[in-house]
Amino acid sequence: MQIKIKRLDKNLPVPVYAYKGDAAFDLLSREEIEVASGEWKEVPTGIALEIPDGYAGLIWDKSGIAIKNGIKTLGGVIDAGYRGEVKVGIVNLSNRAYKFEKGQKVAQMIIQKIEQVEFVEVSELSETDRGGKGFGSSGK
């Protein structure tokens, strides 16, 4: 599969997969941005994509940044019809400020096939062993 990309900042490289077989490619910060503890911000990536119909770009955390620094992505579905700059919503869950440098990895994106569903309203759903149990119902 090929994805058309428009670089909005020619100083940033085209995205790449870090290792052969990786599920996601890295998204980089287009600018220097500091995020205070408890704050959330939008981080521009300097790219726009032409994702084919039937697919979407899903934005996920960079595990190292998330685990070591408490930086979590927010939202993160890039629909096939969107042609604007890809931006990453992030929140700082740590107790200290975190600074993204220009060109630093901020998140990662997976291109995934999407199924369109048709909703059928019913008065009852089929029975299962689990039923409506949730939030820890299966034990520790």
DSSP file (Angstrom, degrees, kcal/mol; ACC not computed):
  #  RESIDUE AA STRUCTURE BP1 BP2  ACC     N-H-->O    O-->H-N    N-H-->O    O-->H-N    TCO  KAPPA ALPHA  PHI   PSI    X-CA   Y-CA   Z-CA
    1    1 A M              0   0    0      0, 0.0     2,-0.4     0, 0.0     0, 0.0   0.000 360.0 360.0 360.0 141.4    0.0    0.0    0.0
    2    2 A Q        -     0   0    0      2,-0.0     2,-0.5     0, 0.0     0, 0.0  -0.940 360.0-160.1-115.0 140.2    1.2    3.5   -0.7
    3    3 A I        -     0   0    0     -2,-0.4     2,-0.3    48,-0.1    48,-0.1  -0.982  18.2-132.6-118.0 124.7    0.1    6.6    1.2
    4    4 A K  E     -A   50   0A   0     46,-0.9    46,-2.4    -2,-0.5     2,-0.4  -0.577  28.2-167.3 -74.5 138.2    0.5   10.0   -0.4
    5    5 A I  E     -A   49   0A   0     -2,-0.3     2,-0.5    44,-0.2    44,-0.2  -0.982  17.3-157.7-131.6 140.2    2.1   12.5    2.0
    6    6 A K  E     -A   48   0A   0     42,-2.9    42,-1.9    -2,-0.4     2,-0.7  -0.973  16.7-144.5-115.2 116.9    2.5   16.3    1.8
    7    7 A R  E     -A   47   0A   0     -2,-0.5    40,-0.2    40,-0.2     3,-0.2  -0.726  15.4-175.9 -82.2 119.1    5.3   17.6    3.9
    8    8 A L  S    S+     0   0    0     38,-3.1     2,-0.4    -2,-0.7    39,-0.2   0.590  81.9  42.9 -88.2 -13.5    4.2   21.0    5.4
    9    9 A D  S >  S-     0   0    0     37,-1.1     3,-1.9     3,-0.1    -1,-0.3  -0.918  70.3-163.7-133.1 105.0    7.7   21.4    6.9
   10   10 A K  T 3  S+     0   0    0     -2,-0.4     4,-0.1     1,-0.3    -1,-0.1   0.595  86.3  69.0 -68.1 -10.0   10.5   20.5    4.5
   11   11 A N  T 3  S+     0   0    0      2,-0.1    -1,-0.3    -3,-0.0    -3,-0.0   0.604  89.5  75.0 -82.5 -11.3   13.0   20.3    7.4
   12   12 A L  S <  S-     0   0    0     -3,-1.9    -3,-0.1    34,-0.1    18,-0.0  -0.807  85.7-120.0-100.4 143.8   11.2   17.2    8.8
   13   13 A P        -     0   0    0      0, 0.0    15,-0.1     0, 0.0     3,-0.1  -0.303  32.1 -92.8 -76.7 163.1   11.7   13.8    7.1
   14   14 A V        -     0   0    0      1,-0.1    33,-0.0    -4,-0.1    -7,-0.0  -0.525  59.5 -92.2 -66.1 140.8    9.0   11.7    5.6
   15   15 A P        -     0   0    0      0, 0.0     2,-0.3     0, 0.0    -1,-0.1  -0.188  49.7-174.3 -57.7 149.8    7.7    9.2    8.3
   16   16 A V        -     0   0    0     10,-0.2    10,-1.4    -3,-0.1     2,-0.4  -0.953  30.9-107.9-139.7 159.3    9.4    5.8    8.5
   17   17 A Y        -     0   0    0     -2,-0.3     8,-0.2     8,-0.2     3,-0.1  -0.774  26.2-140.9 -84.0 132.9    9.0    2.6   10.4
   18   18 A A  S    S+     0   0    0      6,-0.4     2,-0.3    -2,-0.4    -1,-0.1   0.885  82.6  17.4 -64.3 -39.7   11.8    2.2   12.9
   19   19 A Y  S >  S-     0   0    0     -3,-0.1     3,-2.1     0, 0.0    -1,-0.1  -0.965  92.5 -93.2-134.7 149.5   12.2   -1.5   12.3
   20   20 A K  T 3  S+     0   0    0     -2,-0.3    -2,-0.0     1,-0.3     0, 0.0  -0.381 113.9  22.9 -57.3 132.5   11.1   -3.9    9.6
   21   21 A G  T 3  S+     0   0    0      1,-0.3    -1,-0.3    -2,-0.1    -3,-0.0   0.375  85.4 148.0  89.3  -4.6    7.8   -5.4   10.6
   22   22 A D    <   -     0   0    0     -3,-2.1    -1,-0.3     1,-0.1    -5,-0.0  -0.323  45.0-143.7 -61.6 146.5    6.7   -2.6   13.0
   23   23 A A  S    S+     0   0    0      1,-0.1    88,-0.4    87,-0.1     2,-0.3   0.777  79.0  39.2 -79.8 -29.3    3.0   -1.9   13.1
   24   24 A A        -     0   0    0     86,-0.1    -6,-0.4    84,-0.0     2,-0.3  -0.878  66.8-142.3-127.9 153.0    3.3    1.8   13.4
   25   25 A F  E     -D  109   0B   0     84,-2.2    84,-2.8    -2,-0.3    -8,-0.2  -0.809  34.7-101.0-109.3 156.9    5.4    4.7   12.1
   26   26 A D  E     -D  108   0B   0    -10,-1.4     2,-0.4    -2,-0.3    82,-0.3  -0.490  22.4-151.1 -82.6 143.8    6.6    7.6   14.1
   27   27 A L  E     -D  107   0B   0     80,-3.0    79,-3.0    -2,-0.2    80,-1.3  -0.937  17.9-149.2-108.5 136.1    5.0   11.1   14.0
   28   28 A L  E     -D  105   0B   0     -2,-0.4     2,-0.4    17,-0.3    77,-0.2  -0.732  18.8-106.1-108.5 153.9    7.4   14.0   14.8
   29   29 A S        -     0   0    0     75,-2.5    74,-3.2    72,-0.3    16,-0.2  -0.628  18.4-154.6 -77.6 131.1    6.7   17.4   16.4
   30   30 A R  S    S+     0   0    0     14,-3.3     2,-0.3    -2,-0.4    15,-0.1   0.684  76.4  16.2 -77.5 -18.7    6.8   20.3   14.0
   31   31 A E  S    S-     0   0    0     13,-0.4     2,-0.5    70,-0.1    73,-0.1  -0.927  90.6 -84.9-147.4 169.0    7.7   22.7   16.7
   32   32 A E        +     0   0    0     -2,-0.3     2,-0.4    70,-0.1    69,-0.2  -0.687  51.5 174.9 -78.5 127.5    9.1   23.1   20.2
   33   33 A I  E     -G  100   0C   0     67,-2.1    67,-3.3    -2,-0.5     2,-0.5  -0.992  20.3-156.4-140.1 128.2    6.3   22.7   22.7
   34   34 A E  E     -G   99   0C   0     -2,-0.4     2,-0.5    65,-0.3    65,-0.2  -0.895   7.8-162.0-104.0 134.8    6.3   22.5   26.5
   35   35 A V  E     -G   98   0C   0     63,-3.3    63,-2.3    -2,-0.5     3,-0.1  -0.961  12.6-143.1-119.0 114.9    3.5   20.8   28.2
   36   36 A A    >   -     0   0    0     -2,-0.5     3,-2.2    61,-0.2    56,-0.3  -0.258  41.0 -73.8 -71.1 161.5    3.1   21.7   31.9
   37   37 A S  T 3  S+     0   0    0      1,-0.3    -1,-0.2    58,-0.1    56,-0.2  -0.343 122.2   9.6 -54.5 129.5    2.0   19.0   34.5
   38   38 A G  T 3  S+     0   0    0     54,-2.5    -1,-0.3    56,-0.3     2,-0.2   0.386 104.4 121.2  79.8  -4.3   -1.8   18.4   34.0
   39   39 A E    <   -     0   0    0     -3,-2.2    53,-2.6    53,-0.1     2,-0.4  -0.571  47.7-153.9 -91.6 153.8   -1.9   20.4   30.8
   40   40 A W  E     + B   0  91A   0     51,-0.2     2,-0.3    -2,-0.2    51,-0.2  -0.971  17.1 173.7-125.5 147.6   -3.0   19.1   27.4
   41   41 A K  E     - B   0  90A   0     49,-2.1    49,-2.8    -2,-0.4     2,-0.5  -0.931  33.2-112.8-144.9 166.0   -1.9   20.5   24.0
   42   42 A E  E     - B   0  89A   0     -2,-0.3    47,-0.2    47,-0.2    -2,-0.0  -0.907  27.8-158.7-102.5 127.4   -2.1   20.0   20.3
   43   43 A V  E     - B   0  88A   0     45,-2.9    45,-2.7    -2,-0.5     2,-0.1  -0.928   9.7-142.7-112.0 113.9    1.2   19.0   18.7
   44   44 A P  E     - B   0  87A   0      0, 0.0   -14,-3.3     0, 0.0   -13,-0.4  -0.472   6.8-161.1 -73.1 146.2    1.4   19.7   14.9
   45   45 A T  E     -     0   0A   0     41,-1.9   -17,-0.3     2,-0.2    42,-0.1   0.544  31.4-122.9-106.0 -10.3    3.4   17.0   12.9
   46   46 A G  E    S+     0   0A   0     40,-0.3   -38,-3.1     1,-0.2   -37,-1.1   0.652  77.3  97.8  78.2  13.8    4.2   18.9    9.7
   47   47 A I  E     -A    7   0A   0     39,-0.4    39,-3.0   -40,-0.2     2,-0.4  -0.970  51.0-163.2-134.3 151.6    2.5   16.3    7.5
   48   48 A A  E     -AB   6  85A   0    -42,-1.9   -42,-2.9    -2,-0.3     2,-0.3  -0.979  20.3-155.0-125.6 143.4   -0.8   15.8    5.7
   49   49 A L  E     -A    5   0A   0     35,-0.5     2,-0.6    -2,-0.4   -44,-0.2  -0.849  20.2-145.0-121.8 153.1   -1.8   12.4    4.4
   50   50 A E  E     -A    4   0A   0    -46,-2.4   -46,-0.9    -2,-0.3    30,-0.1  -0.812  27.9-170.8-112.8  86.4   -4.1   10.9    1.8
   51   51 A I        -     0   0    0     -2,-0.6     4,-0.1    31,-0.4     3,-0.1  -0.636  26.7-112.0 -79.8 131.1   -5.3    7.8    3.5
   52   52 A P    >   -     0   0    0      0, 0.0     3,-1.5     0, 0.0    28,-0.1  -0.215  37.5 -89.3 -64.1 152.8   -7.2    5.5    1.1
   53   53 A D  T 3  S+     0   0    0      1,-0.2     3,-0.1    27,-0.1    26,-0.0  -0.305 116.0  36.4 -55.6 142.9  -11.0    5.0    1.5
   54   54 A G  T 3  S+     0   0    0      1,-0.3    60,-3.1    -3,-0.1     2,-0.3   0.463 108.5  81.4  88.6   2.1  -11.6    2.0    3.7
   55   55 A Y  E <   -E  113   0B   0     -3,-1.5    25,-0.5    58,-0.3    -1,-0.3  -0.887  54.9-166.1-133.0 163.9   -8.7    2.8    6.0
   56   56 A A  E     -EF 112  79B   0     56,-1.9    56,-2.7    -2,-0.3     2,-0.6  -0.977  23.8-121.4-144.7 156.4   -7.9    5.2    8.9
   57   57 A G  E     -EF 111  78B   0     21,-2.7    21,-3.4    -2,-0.3     2,-0.5  -0.906  26.7-159.4 -98.6 123.9   -4.8    6.4   10.7
   58   58 A L  E     -EF 110  77B   0     52,-3.2    52,-2.3    -2,-0.6     2,-0.4  -0.919   6.8-146.1-108.7 123.1   -4.9    5.6   14.4
   59   59 A I  E     +E  109   0B   0     17,-3.3     2,-0.3    -2,-0.5    50,-0.2  -0.748  23.2 175.8 -93.3 130.7   -2.6    7.6   16.6
   60   60 A W  E     -E  108   0B   0     48,-3.1    48,-2.4    -2,-0.4    14,-0.1  -0.857  33.1 -86.8-129.8 162.0   -1.1    5.9   19.7
   61   61 A D        -     0   0    0     -2,-0.3     2,-0.7    46,-0.2    46,-0.2  -0.235  33.5-119.7 -60.2 152.5    1.4    6.7   22.4
   62   62 A K     >  -     0   0    0     44,-0.4     4,-2.6     9,-0.2     3,-0.3  -0.915  29.1-142.1 -86.3 117.7    5.1    6.3   22.1
   63   63 A S  H  > S+     0   0    0     -2,-0.7     4,-3.0     1,-0.2     5,-0.4   0.853  94.7  53.2 -58.8 -39.0    5.6    3.8   24.9
   64   64 A G  H  > S+     0   0    0      1,-0.2     4,-2.2     2,-0.2     5,-0.3   0.924 112.8  43.3 -62.3 -44.5    8.9    5.2   26.1
   65   65 A I  H  > S+     0   0    0     -3,-0.3     4,-1.7     2,-0.2     6,-1.1   0.899 117.2  47.8 -66.9 -40.5    7.5    8.7   26.4
   66   66 A A  H  X S+     0   0    0     -4,-2.6     4,-1.8     4,-0.2    -2,-0.2   0.954 118.5  37.5 -66.0 -50.7    4.3    7.5   28.0
   67   67 A I  H  < S+     0   0    0     -4,-3.0    -2,-0.2    -5,-0.2    -3,-0.2   0.907 124.8  37.6 -71.7 -42.6    6.0    5.1   30.6
   68   68 A K  H  < S+     0   0    0     -4,-2.2    -1,-0.2    -5,-0.4    -3,-0.2   0.749 133.6  20.7 -82.2 -23.7    9.0    7.3   31.4
   69   69 A N  H  < S-     0   0    0     -4,-1.7    25,-0.4    -5,-0.3    27,-0.2   0.448  95.4-116.7-129.9  -1.7    7.3   10.7   31.3
   70   70 A G     <  +     0   0    0     -4,-1.8    23,-3.4    -5,-0.3     2,-0.6   0.786  58.5 151.6  71.5  26.7    3.6   10.3   31.7
   71   71 A I  E     -C   92   0A   0     -6,-1.1     2,-0.4    21,-0.2    -1,-0.2  -0.841  21.1-175.5 -96.8 121.4    2.7   11.7   28.3
   72   72 A K  E     -C   91   0A   0     19,-2.5    19,-2.5    -2,-0.6     2,-0.2  -0.916  21.5-125.6-119.7 139.0   -0.6   10.3   26.9
   73   73 A T  E     -C   90   0A   0     -2,-0.4     2,-0.4    17,-0.2    17,-0.3  -0.521  20.5-146.2 -80.3 153.7   -2.2   10.8   23.5
   74   74 A L  E     -C   89   0A   0     15,-3.1    15,-0.7    -2,-0.2   -15,-0.0  -0.950  59.6 -25.0-119.3 138.3   -5.8   12.0   23.3
   75   75 A G        +     0   0    0     -2,-0.4    -2,-0.0     1,-0.1    13,-0.0  -0.303  63.8 178.7  61.7-144.2   -8.2   11.0   20.5
   76   76 A G        +     0   0    0      1,-0.3   -17,-3.3   -18,-0.1     2,-0.6   0.775  22.5 133.9 120.6  32.8   -6.3   10.0   17.5
   77   77 A V  E     -F   58   0B   0    -19,-0.2     2,-0.7   -21,-0.0    -1,-0.3  -0.953  30.3-167.1-109.6 119.9   -8.5    8.8   14.5
   78   78 A I  E     -F   57   0B   0    -21,-3.4   -21,-2.7    -2,-0.6     2,-0.0  -0.914  18.2-145.0-104.9 109.4   -7.4   10.3   11.2
   79   79 A D  E >   -F   56   0B   0     -2,-0.7     3,-1.5   -23,-0.2   -28,-0.3  -0.309  20.4-113.2 -75.0 157.1  -10.2    9.6    8.7
   80   80 A A  T 3  S+     0   0    0    -25,-0.5   -29,-0.3     1,-0.3   -27,-0.1   0.808 114.7  54.2 -59.1 -32.9   -9.6    8.8    5.0
   81   81 A G  T 3  S+     0   0    0    -31,-0.1     2,-0.3   -29,-0.1    -1,-0.3   0.565  83.5 104.6 -81.5  -8.1  -11.3   12.0    3.9
   82   82 A Y    <   +     0   0    0     -3,-1.5   -31,-0.4     1,-0.1   -33,-0.2  -0.581  36.2 169.7 -79.0 132.0   -9.2   14.4    6.1
   83   83 A R        +     0   0    0     -2,-0.3    -1,-0.1   -33,-0.1     3,-0.1   0.297  43.4 100.8-122.8   6.6   -6.5   16.3    4.2
   84   84 A G  S    S-     0   0    0      1,-0.2   -35,-0.5   -36,-0.1     2,-0.1  -0.192  86.8 -61.2 -84.2-178.5   -5.3   18.8    6.9
   85   85 A E  E     -B   48   0A   0    -37,-0.2     2,-0.4     1,-0.1   -37,-0.3  -0.391  53.4-118.2 -63.3 134.4   -2.2   18.7    9.0
   86   86 A V  E     -     0   0A   0    -39,-3.0   -41,-1.9    -2,-0.1   -39,-0.4  -0.635  38.3-173.9 -72.6 126.3   -2.0   15.6   11.3
   87   87 A K  E     -B   44   0A   0     -2,-0.4     2,-0.6   -43,-0.2   -11,-0.0  -0.953  16.5-141.4-125.8 146.4   -2.0   16.9   14.9
   88   88 A V  E     -B   43   0A   0    -45,-2.7   -45,-2.9    -2,-0.4     2,-0.5  -0.926   8.0-147.3-110.8 121.2   -1.5   14.9   18.0
   89   89 A G  E     +BC  42  74A   0    -15,-0.7   -15,-3.1    -2,-0.6     2,-0.3  -0.751  27.7 178.2 -82.3 129.7   -3.5   15.7   21.2
   90   90 A I  E     -BC  41  73A   0    -49,-2.8   -49,-2.1    -2,-0.5     2,-0.4  -0.951  19.1-159.8-133.5 153.8   -1.4   15.0   24.2
   91   91 A V  E     -BC  40  72A   0    -19,-2.5   -19,-2.5    -2,-0.3     2,-0.8  -0.993  18.4-134.2-131.7 141.5   -1.8   15.3   28.0
   92   92 A N  E     + C   0  71A   0    -53,-2.6   -54,-2.5    -2,-0.4   -21,-0.2  -0.840  24.5 174.5 -97.2 106.0    0.9   15.5   30.6
   93   93 A L        +     0   0    0    -23,-3.4   -22,-0.1    -2,-0.8   -23,-0.1   0.423  52.0  93.3 -89.8  -0.2   -0.1   13.1   33.5
   94   94 A S  S    S-     0   0    0    -25,-0.4   -56,-0.3   -24,-0.3   -24,-0.1  -0.197  85.0-114.8 -85.6-179.4    3.2   13.6   35.3
   95   95 A N  S    S+     0   0    0    -58,-0.1     2,-0.3     2,-0.1   -58,-0.1   0.200  93.5  58.3-100.9  15.1    4.1   16.0   38.1
   96   96 A R  S    S-     0   0    0    -27,-0.2    -2,-0.2   -60,-0.1   -58,-0.2  -0.974  90.5 -94.3-141.7 156.3    6.7   17.9   36.0
   97   97 A A        -     0   0    0     -2,-0.3     2,-0.4   -60,-0.1   -61,-0.2  -0.291  33.6-153.6 -66.2 152.3    6.7   19.8   32.7
   98   98 A Y  E     -G   35   0C   0    -63,-2.3   -63,-3.3    -4,-0.1     2,-0.5  -0.998   3.2-154.4-131.0 134.8    7.7   17.9   29.5
   99   99 A K  E     -G   34   0C   0     -2,-0.4     2,-0.5   -65,-0.2   -65,-0.3  -0.937   2.1-155.1-115.9 124.5    9.3   19.6   26.5
  100  100 A F  E     -G   33   0C   0    -67,-3.3   -67,-2.1    -2,-0.5     2,-0.2  -0.839  16.1-146.3 -90.5 128.5    9.0   18.3   22.9
  101  101 A E    >   -     0   0    0     -2,-0.5     3,-2.1   -69,-0.2   -72,-0.3  -0.606  34.9 -86.8 -86.2 154.9   11.9   19.5   20.7
  102  102 A K  T 3  S+     0   0    0      1,-0.3   -72,-0.2    -2,-0.2   -70,-0.1  -0.436 118.8  19.9 -59.7 131.3   11.2   20.2   17.0
  103  103 A G  T 3  S+     0   0    0    -74,-3.2    -1,-0.3     1,-0.3     2,-0.2   0.394  93.5 134.8  88.1  -2.9   11.7   16.9   15.1
  104  104 A Q    <   -     0   0    0     -3,-2.1   -75,-2.5   -75,-0.2    -1,-0.3  -0.523  66.5-101.4 -79.0 146.5   11.2   14.7   18.3
  105  105 A K  E     +D   28   0B   0    -77,-0.2   -77,-0.3    -2,-0.2    -4,-0.1  -0.487  45.3 168.6 -63.9 131.4    9.0   11.6   18.1
  106  106 A V  E     -     0   0B   0    -79,-3.0   -44,-0.4     1,-0.4     2,-0.3   0.666  59.4 -22.1-117.3 -31.4    5.7   12.5   19.7
  107  107 A A  E     -D   27   0B   0    -80,-1.3   -80,-3.0   -46,-0.2    -1,-0.4  -0.915  60.0-115.5-162.7-177.3    3.4    9.6   18.8
  108  108 A Q  E     -DE  26  60B   0    -48,-2.4   -48,-3.1    -2,-0.3     2,-0.4  -0.958  18.3-145.0-135.0 156.2    3.0    6.8   16.4
  109  109 A M  E     -DE  25  59B   0    -84,-2.8   -84,-2.2    -2,-0.3     2,-0.4  -0.969   4.0-161.3-127.5 138.1    0.4    6.0   13.7
  110  110 A I  E     - E   0  58B   0    -52,-2.3   -52,-3.2    -2,-0.4     2,-0.6  -0.946  15.5-142.2-110.3 134.1   -1.0    2.7   12.5
  111  111 A I  E     - E   0  57B   0    -88,-0.4     2,-0.4    -2,-0.4   -54,-0.2  -0.885  32.3-178.4 -93.7 121.4   -2.8    2.5    9.2
  112  112 A Q  E     - E   0  56B   0    -56,-2.7   -56,-1.9    -2,-0.6     2,-0.2  -0.955  31.2-114.5-130.4 140.6   -5.7    0.1    9.7
  113  113 A K  E     - E   0  55B   0     -2,-0.4     2,-0.4   -58,-0.2   -58,-0.3  -0.479  35.1-151.2 -67.3 138.8   -8.5   -1.3    7.5
  114  114 A I        -     0   0    0    -60,-3.1     2,-0.5    -2,-0.2    -1,-0.0  -0.948   4.9-148.2-120.3 133.3  -11.9   -0.1    8.7
  115  115 A E        -     0   0    0     -2,-0.4     2,-0.4     0, 0.0   -60,-0.0  -0.860  12.6-141.1 -98.0 131.6  -15.2   -1.9    8.3
  116  116 A Q        -     0   0    0     -2,-0.5     2,-0.3     2,-0.0    -2,-0.0  -0.793  23.9-158.9 -88.0 132.7  -18.3    0.2    7.9
  117  117 A V        -     0   0    0     -2,-0.4     2,-0.5     2,-0.0     0, 0.0  -0.744  14.4-136.5-112.2 159.4  -21.3   -1.3    9.8
  118  118 A E        -     0   0    0     -2,-0.3     2,-0.4     2,-0.0    -2,-0.0  -0.973  23.0-136.8-112.2 126.8  -25.0   -1.0    9.5
  119  119 A F        -     0   0    0     -2,-0.5     2,-0.5     2,-0.0    -2,-0.0  -0.692  15.3-166.2 -87.8 134.1  -26.8   -0.5   12.8
  120  120 A V        -     0   0    0     -2,-0.4     2,-0.3     2,-0.0    -2,-0.0  -0.968  16.6-138.0-120.6 113.4  -30.0   -2.5   13.3
  121  121 A E        +     0   0    0     -2,-0.5     2,-0.3     2,-0.0    -2,-0.0  -0.540  29.7 172.6 -74.9 132.6  -32.2   -1.4   16.2
  122  122 A V        -     0   0    0     -2,-0.3     3,-0.1     1,-0.1    -2,-0.0  -0.879  39.4-131.3-132.6 164.9  -33.7   -4.3   18.2
  123  123 A S  S    S+     0   0    0     -2,-0.3     2,-0.3     1,-0.2    -1,-0.1   0.721  92.5  24.1 -89.0 -22.4  -35.6   -4.6   21.5
  124  124 A E        -     0   0    0      0, 0.0     2,-0.3     0, 0.0    -1,-0.2  -0.981  67.8-142.5-141.0 150.7  -33.4   -7.4   22.9
  125  125 A L        -     0   0    0     -2,-0.3    -2,-0.0     1,-0.1     0, 0.0  -0.775  39.6 -89.1-107.2 158.2  -29.8   -8.6   22.4
  126  126 A S        -     0   0    0     -2,-0.3     2,-0.2     1,-0.1    -1,-0.1  -0.271  46.8-106.9 -64.8 152.7  -28.7  -12.3   22.5
  127  127 A E        +     0   0    0      3,-0.0     2,-0.3     2,-0.0    -1,-0.1  -0.534  39.2 177.2 -80.6 145.3  -27.8  -13.8   25.8
  128  128 A T        -     0   0    0     -2,-0.2     4,-0.1     1,-0.1     0, 0.0  -0.907  43.7-107.4-137.3 167.6  -24.1  -14.6   26.7
  129  129 A D  S    S+     0   0    0     -2,-0.3    -1,-0.1     1,-0.2    -2,-0.0   0.878 121.0  44.8 -61.6 -38.2  -22.3  -16.0   29.8
  130  130 A R  S >  S+     0   0    0      1,-0.2     3,-1.9     2,-0.1    -1,-0.2   0.893  81.2 166.7 -75.7 -40.9  -20.9  -12.5   30.5
  131  131 A G  T 3  S-     0   0    0      1,-0.2    -1,-0.2    -5,-0.1    -2,-0.1  -0.412  71.7 -21.8  61.5-131.2  -24.1  -10.5   29.9
  132  132 A G  T 3  S+     0   0    0     -2,-0.1    -1,-0.2    -4,-0.1     2,-0.1   0.296  99.5 127.8 -94.7   8.3  -23.7   -7.0   31.2
  133  133 A K    <   +     0   0    0     -3,-1.9     2,-0.3     4,-0.1     3,-0.1  -0.434  30.8 141.5 -68.6 138.1  -20.9   -7.7   33.6
  134  134 A G        +     0   0    0      1,-0.2    -2,-0.0    -2,-0.1    -1,-0.0  -0.912  29.4  60.1-157.8-177.4  -17.9   -5.4   33.2
  135  135 A F  S    S-     0   0    0     -2,-0.3    -1,-0.2     1,-0.2    -2,-0.0   0.937 129.5 -17.8  51.5  63.1  -15.1   -3.5   35.0
  136  136 A G  S >  S+     0   0    0     -3,-0.1     3,-1.6     3,-0.1    -1,-0.2   0.530  93.6 132.1  94.3   7.3  -13.4   -6.3   36.8
  137  137 A S  T 3   +     0   0    0      1,-0.3     3,-0.1     3,-0.1    -2,-0.1   0.701  68.8  59.3 -67.4 -18.3  -16.1   -8.9   36.6
  138  138 A S  T 3  S-     0   0    0      1,-0.3    -1,-0.3    -5,-0.0     2,-0.1   0.469 111.4-117.9 -90.1  -0.3  -13.7  -11.6   35.3
  139  139 A G    <         0   0    0     -3,-1.6    -1,-0.3     1,-0.2    -3,-0.1  -0.396 360.0 360.0  96.1-174.4  -11.5  -11.3   38.5
  140  140 A K              0   0    0     -2,-0.1    -1,-0.2    -3,-0.1    -3,-0.1   0.425 360.0 360.0 -85.7 360.0   -7.9  -10.3   39.0
